C-alpha cells in the first residue's frame, strides 16, 4: 500500500513570533511576553524527524506541494480577504480576528503552499499515484472563515481541497472527518448548506471557538443533516473516541457513500496537549487512523487523505503522528514501548465513561438523517 507524504521546509518558515502565554497578545497588557507562540514549527518538525529516524519516511512516496492559486482559494474565500492576507504579508504583518492568529511577513506564500499541498495530496490519491496520503502542512486551516483568519489558520486548506475535488476533479460526494480537539468551524461554514460534502467534527465540548460545534448545528437548507458535530466531554480518551468513530463516524460515512475521505488530523486531543483537555494516546490515534483506512477501503476504493491541523505537545505529537502514518502505510516501525507511547494509554478512565456514552447516544440519533 503506497502512502504519500507532503512536506516542504518552507512550511516551517511561517513566523508566529513570541507570545503572552501560548498566544500572540493580551489585550489587558498584564501578561509578560516570554513564550514562543503555541503554533510554531517545533511539533511538525519533530513529527517529520521521528518519521525520518524510524526509517518510515524512506518508505513513503514524496509528494511535491505547489502553491494554491487565487482562483482556487476563491472557491471558499472572498477575493477581498485573499488580498488582505497578501497585503499584510507583504507589509508589516498583522493578526486575525481572535487576537491569537498571526499573519507574518511572507506568511501569504507559505499559506498558499499549505493549501496547495493538500490539493497535491488529493490529486495524488485520485490519480492513483498513491493509495493514501498525509500532508504535513503549516499553517493549519480548519478555523479559517471565508473572510477572516482565526485559530492560527489563514486559508481553509481542507475546504479548498474539497472544493478542488468537487469542481476540478469532478467528484460528487466528499466526506471530511475532523478529529482536532477544537471545532472545525471554518470547514463547517464552507459546506453548511451543501449536501455534496459531509462534514463531521469530533472535538472537546466548548473548547474553541467558544459556543461553537454543538450537536444542534447539523446543516441548513439542502445541507440539513450533512454536518455532524460530536462535542465530547473534557477528559475523553481512547475508549470514547473509538466508540464515537464506530457508532457515529463510520455509520455516517456508510450512509453518505463518499468518493473521497479527507481527515483534518489535529493531534491536540492528545493526553499531553497544552491547548486541550482530552486524553488520546498515540495508539488511540493509530486506531482511529486504521478505522478510517478500513472505511475508505470499503466505501471509496481506499481514497483517503489526511491533512495536518493542530497539535502543540512537542513531546507527544511525533508519536501520535508516527502511529497514524504506520496505520496509513501498514508499516510497523521499531519505535515501540517508549514512555511517551505507553504512559498515555495507561492513564485512568481511558475506557468509555457513562457521561461520554450519553453524548454519543444523542449524536447517533442524527446519523440516519444522512441520505
C-alpha positions as CSV (number, residue, x, y, z in Angstrom):
1,X,0.0,0.0,0.0
2,X,1.7,3.2,-1.2
3,X,1.3,6.2,1.2
4,X,2.2,9.7,0.0
5,X,3.8,12.4,2.2
6,X,3.6,16.1,1.6
7,X,6.3,18.2,3.3
8,X,8.2,21.4,2.5
9,X,10.8,23.2,4.6
10,X,9.0,26.5,3.7
11,X,6.1,25.4,6.0
12,X,8.4,25.8,8.9
13,X,9.1,29.4,8.0
14,X,5.7,30.8,8.8
15,X,6.8,33.1,11.6
16,X,4.3,33.4,14.5
17,X,6.9,35.1,16.8
18,X,6.7,35.4,20.6
19,X,3.6,35.5,22.7
20,X,2.0,36.1,26.0
21,X,1.3,32.6,27.3
22,X,0.6,30.4,24.3
23,X,-0.9,33.3,22.3
24,X,0.3,36.3,20.4
25,X,-1.1,39.1,22.5
26,X,-3.1,40.0,25.6
27,X,-5.5,43.0,25.5
28,X,-5.0,43.8,29.1
29,X,-1.2,44.1,28.8
30,X,-0.7,42.2,32.1
31,X,1.0,39.0,30.7
32,X,4.8,39.2,30.3
33,X,5.6,38.1,26.7
34,X,8.3,35.5,27.1
35,X,7.0,32.3,25.4
36,X,7.0,31.1,21.8
37,X,3.6,31.2,20.2
38,X,1.9,27.8,20.5
39,X,1.6,27.4,16.7
40,X,5.3,27.3,16.0
41,X,7.4,24.9,13.9
42,X,8.6,22.6,16.6
43,X,5.9,19.9,16.8
44,X,5.7,19.4,13.0
45,X,9.4,19.3,12.5
46,X,9.7,16.8,15.3
47,X,6.9,14.7,13.8
48,X,8.8,14.6,10.5
49,X,12.1,13.9,12.2
50,X,10.7,10.9,14.0
51,X,9.4,9.5,10.7
52,X,12.9,10.0,9.4
53,X,14.9,8.3,12.2
54,X,12.4,5.5,12.4
55,X,13.0,4.6,8.8
56,X,9.4,5.1,7.8
57,X,9.9,8.3,5.9
58,X,12.1,6.5,3.3
59,X,9.2,4.1,2.6
60,X,6.7,6.9,1.8
61,X,6.2,8.5,-1.6
62,X,7.2,12.1,-1.6
63,X,4.5,14.4,-3.0
64,X,5.8,17.9,-4.0
65,X,3.4,20.7,-2.9
66,X,2.5,23.6,-5.1
67,X,1.1,27.0,-4.3
68,X,-2.7,27.3,-4.5
69,X,-3.9,29.9,-7.0
70,X,-6.1,32.8,-6.1
71,X,-8.9,31.3,-8.2
72,X,-8.7,28.1,-6.1
73,X,-8.8,30.0,-2.9
74,X,-11.8,32.0,-4.0
75,X,-13.9,28.8,-4.2
76,X,-14.1,29.3,-0.4
77,X,-12.6,32.7,0.5
78,X,-13.6,36.1,-0.6
79,X,-11.4,38.0,-3.1
80,X,-11.1,40.8,-0.6
81,X,-9.9,38.5,2.2
82,X,-7.2,36.9,0.0
83,X,-5.9,40.3,-1.0
84,X,-5.9,41.4,2.7
85,X,-3.7,38.4,3.7
86,X,-1.4,39.1,0.7
87,X,-1.1,42.8,1.6
88,X,-0.4,42.2,5.3
89,X,2.2,39.5,4.4
90,X,3.9,41.9,2.0
91,X,3.9,44.6,4.6
92,X,4.4,44.6,8.4
93,X,2.1,41.6,9.1
94,X,-1.0,41.5,11.2
95,X,-3.5,39.5,13.2
96,X,-6.7,37.6,12.7
97,X,-10.0,38.3,14.4
98,X,-9.3,36.5,17.6
99,X,-6.0,38.1,18.9
100,X,-4.1,34.8,18.5
101,X,-3.6,34.3,14.8
102,X,-0.5,35.7,13.2
103,X,0.0,36.9,9.6
104,X,3.8,37.3,9.5
105,X,5.9,38.7,6.7
106,X,5.9,36.1,4.0
107,X,3.1,34.1,5.5
108,X,0.9,34.5,2.4
109,X,3.3,32.5,0.3
110,X,3.6,29.8,2.9
111,X,-0.2,29.6,3.3
112,X,-0.6,29.3,-0.4
113,X,1.8,26.3,-0.3
114,X,-0.1,24.7,2.6
115,X,-3.4,24.9,0.7
116,X,-1.8,23.7,-2.5
117,X,0.0,20.9,-0.6
118,X,-3.4,19.4,0.5
119,X,-4.7,19.7,-3.1
120,X,-1.5,17.9,-4.3
121,X,-2.2,15.1,-1.9
122,X,-5.8,14.8,-3.1
123,X,-4.6,14.7,-6.7
124,X,-2.0,12.0,-6.0
125,X,-4.7,9.8,-4.4
126,X,-7.3,10.5,-7.1
127,X,-4.6,9.8,-9.9
128,X,-3.7,6.5,-8.2
129,X,-0.1,7.6,-7.7
130,X,-0.6,6.6,-4.0
131,X,-3.3,4.9,-2.1
132,X,-3.4,7.2,0.9
133,X,-1.5,10.4,1.8
134,X,-0.5,12.6,4.8
135,X,0.0,16.3,4.2
136,X,2.2,17.7,7.0
137,X,1.4,21.3,6.2
138,X,1.5,24.6,8.0
139,X,-0.2,27.0,8.8
140,X,-3.3,24.9,9.7
141,X,-6.7,25.7,8.1
142,X,-9.9,24.4,9.7
143,X,-10.8,27.6,11.6
144,X,-10.3,30.0,8.7
145,X,-13.5,31.6,7.6
146,X,-14.4,32.9,4.1
147,X,-13.4,36.4,5.1
148,X,-11.3,36.1,8.3
149,X,-8.3,34.4,9.8
150,X,-8.7,32.8,13.2
151,X,-7.5,29.9,15.4
152,X,-4.0,30.1,13.9
153,X,-5.5,29.4,10.4
154,X,-5.1,31.7,7.4
155,X,-6.7,29.7,4.5
156,X,-9.1,26.8,4.8
157,X,-6.7,24.1,3.5
158,X,-9.2,21.2,3.6
159,X,-12.2,23.3,2.5
160,X,-10.2,24.4,-0.5
161,X,-9.1,20.9,-1.2
162,X,-12.6,19.5,-1.0
163,X,-13.8,22.2,-3.4
164,X,-10.9,21.2,-5.7
165,X,-12.0,17.6,-5.6
166,X,-15.6,18.5,-6.4
167,X,-15.1,21.3,-9.0
168,X,-11.7,20.4,-10.7
169,X,-11.8,16.7,-10.3
170,X,-15.5,16.0,-10.8
171,X,-16.3,14.1,-7.6
172,X,-19.9,14.1,-6.5
173,X,-19.5,13.3,-2.8
174,X,-16.6,14.2,-0.4
175,X,-16.5,13.5,3.3
176,X,-14.4,15.4,5.8
177,X,-13.7,13.9,9.3
178,X,-12.1,16.3,11.8
179,X,-10.5,14.8,14.9
180,X,-8.7,18.0,16.0
181,X,-9.6,18.9,19.6
182,X,-11.1,22.2,18.5
183,X,-14.3,22.5,16.5
184,X,-13.7,22.8,12.7
185,X,-15.9,25.8,12.4
186,X,-14.3,27.1,9.2
187,X,-14.8,23.8,7.4
188,X,-18.4,23.7,8.8
189,X,-19.1,27.1,7.4
190,X,-17.7,26.1,4.0
191,X,-20.3,23.3,3.5
192,X,-23.1,24.0,5.9
193,X,-25.7,24.2,3.2
194,X,-24.0,21.7,0.8
195,X,-25.3,18.1,0.7
196,X,-22.3,17.1,-1.6
197,X,-19.8,17.4,1.3
198,X,-20.4,15.6,4.6
199,X,-18.6,17.3,7.5
200,X,-18.0,15.5,10.8
201,X,-16.1,17.2,13.7
202,X,-15.2,15.4,16.9
203,X,-13.9,18.0,19.4
204,X,-13.8,18.9,23.1
205,X,-17.1,20.4,24.1
206,X,-17.0,24.2,24.0
207,X,-13.2,24.5,23.9
208,X,-12.5,26.6,20.8
209,X,-14.2,28.6,19.3
210,X,-16.4,29.4,22.3
211,X,-20.0,28.2,21.8
212,X,-19.3,26.5,18.5
213,X,-19.8,23.0,17.4
214,X,-22.9,22.0,19.2
215,X,-24.9,18.8,18.4
216,X,-27.7,21.0,17.1
217,X,-25.6,22.6,14.4
218,X,-26.3,20.0,11.7
219,X,-26.6,21.9,8.5
220,X,-29.2,24.1,6.8
221,X,-31.4,24.1,3.7
222,X,-30.2,21.3,1.3
223,X,-27.3,20.6,3.7
224,X,-29.6,19.8,6.6
225,X,-28.2,16.6,8.3
226,X,-24.9,16.7,6.4
227,X,-23.0,18.4,9.2
228,X,-22.4,16.3,12.3
229,X,-20.8,17.6,15.5
230,X,-19.6,15.3,18.3
231,X,-18.7,17.6,21.2
232,X,-17.1,15.1,23.6
233,X,-16.7,16.0,27.3
234,X,-13.3,17.0,28.5
235,X,-11.3,14.0,29.6
236,X,-12.4,11.8,26.8
237,X,-9.8,9.2,25.8
238,X,-9.2,6.2,23.6
239,X,-12.4,4.5,24.5
240,X,-14.7,7.5,23.9
241,X,-13.1,8.3,20.6
242,X,-13.2,4.7,19.4
243,X,-16.9,4.4,20.3
244,X,-17.7,7.7,18.6
245,X,-16.0,6.5,15.4
246,X,-17.6,3.1,15.4
247,X,-21.1,4.4,16.3
248,X,-21.2,7.8,14.6
249,X,-18.5,8.4,12.1
250,X,-18.4,5.0,10.3
251,X,-22.3,4.7,10.0
252,X,-22.5,8.3,8.7
253,X,-19.9,7.6,6.1
254,X,-21.7,4.4,5.1
255,X,-24.9,6.3,4.7
256,X,-23.3,9.1,2.7
257,X,-21.2,7.0,0.4
258,X,-18.2,9.3,-0.3
259,X,-15.9,9.1,-3.2
260,X,-13.0,10.6,-1.2
261,X,-12.4,11.0,2.6
262,X,-10.3,13.8,3.9
263,X,-9.3,13.8,7.6
264,X,-8.4,17.0,9.5
265,X,-5.6,15.5,11.5
266,X,-5.1,17.7,14.5
267,X,-3.1,16.0,17.2
268,X,-4.1,18.3,20.0
269,X,-6.6,15.8,21.6
270,X,-3.5,14.0,22.9
271,X,-3.1,13.5,26.7
272,X,-0.3,16.0,26.9
273,X,-1.5,18.9,24.8
274,X,-1.5,22.3,26.4
275,X,-4.5,23.6,24.4
276,X,-6.9,20.8,25.0
277,X,-8.1,18.6,27.9
278,X,-8.5,15.2,26.1
279,X,-6.6,12.0,26.7
280,X,-5.9,10.3,23.4
281,X,-2.8,8.2,23.3
282,X,-0.6,7.5,20.3
283,X,-2.1,4.0,20.0
284,X,-5.5,5.7,20.2
285,X,-4.7,7.9,17.2
286,X,-3.4,4.9,15.4
287,X,-6.7,3.1,16.0
288,X,-8.7,6.0,14.6
289,X,-6.5,6.1,11.5
290,X,-6.9,2.3,11.0
291,X,-10.7,2.8,11.2
292,X,-10.5,5.4,8.5
293,X,-8.3,3.2,6.3
294,X,-10.8,0.4,6.6
295,X,-13.8,2.7,5.9
296,X,-12.1,4.2,2.9
297,X,-11.3,0.7,1.5
298,X,-14.9,-0.3,1.8
299,X,-16.5,2.9,0.6
300,X,-14.3,4.7,-1.8
301,X,-11.6,2.5,-3.2
302,X,-9.2,3.4,-0.4
303,X,-9.0,7.1,-1.3
304,X,-8.0,8.7,1.9
305,X,-6.1,12.0,2.6
306,X,-5.0,13.3,6.0
307,X,-4.1,17.0,6.3
308,X,-2.3,18.1,9.5
309,X,-4.1,20.7,11.7
310,X,-3.3,21.4,15.3
311,X,-1.1,19.7,17.9
312,X,1.0,21.5,20.4
313,X,2.8,18.9,22.6
314,X,6.3,18.8,21.3
315,X,6.8,15.5,23.2
316,X,3.7,13.6,22.2
317,X,2.8,14.9,18.7
318,X,5.6,12.9,17.0
319,X,4.5,9.6,18.5
320,X,0.8,10.3,17.7
321,X,1.8,11.2,14.1
322,X,4.0,8.1,13.8
323,X,1.1,5.8,14.9
324,X,-1.1,7.4,12.3
325,X,1.3,7.1,9.4
326,X,2.1,3.5,10.4
327,X,-1.7,2.8,10.2
328,X,-1.9,4.5,6.8
329,X,1.1,2.7,5.3
330,X,0.6,-0.7,7.0
331,X,4.3,-0.5,8.0
332,X,5.2,-1.1,11.7
333,X,8.5,0.5,12.7
334,X,10.8,-0.5,15.6
335,X,9.7,2.5,17.7
336,X,7.9,0.7,20.5
337,X,7.4,0.8,24.2
338,X,8.8,4.3,24.9
339,X,7.4,6.1,28.0
340,X,5.6,8.6,25.8
341,X,3.8,5.8,23.9
342,X,3.0,3.6,27.0
343,X,2.1,6.2,29.6
344,X,-0.9,8.0,28.0
345,X,-2.6,4.7,27.0
346,X,-2.4,3.6,30.7
347,X,-3.9,6.6,32.2
348,X,-7.1,6.2,34.3
349,X,-10.5,6.4,32.7
350,X,-9.3,5.7,29.2
351,X,-12.3,3.4,28.8
352,X,-15.6,4.8,27.6
353,X,-17.4,6.6,30.5
354,X,-21.2,6.8,31.0
355,X,-21.4,10.6,30.5
356,X,-19.4,10.3,27.3
357,X,-21.6,7.5,26.1
358,X,-24.7,9.7,26.8
359,X,-23.3,12.3,24.4
360,X,-22.6,9.8,21.7
361,X,-26.1,8.4,22.1
362,X,-27.5,11.9,21.4
363,X,-25.5,12.3,18.2
364,X,-26.3,8.8,17.0
365,X,-29.9,9.9,16.6
366,X,-28.8,12.4,13.8
367,X,-26.9,9.9,11.7
368,X,-30.0,8.2,10.0
369,X,-30.9,11.6,8.5
370,X,-28.0,11.4,6.1
371,X,-29.3,10.2,2.8
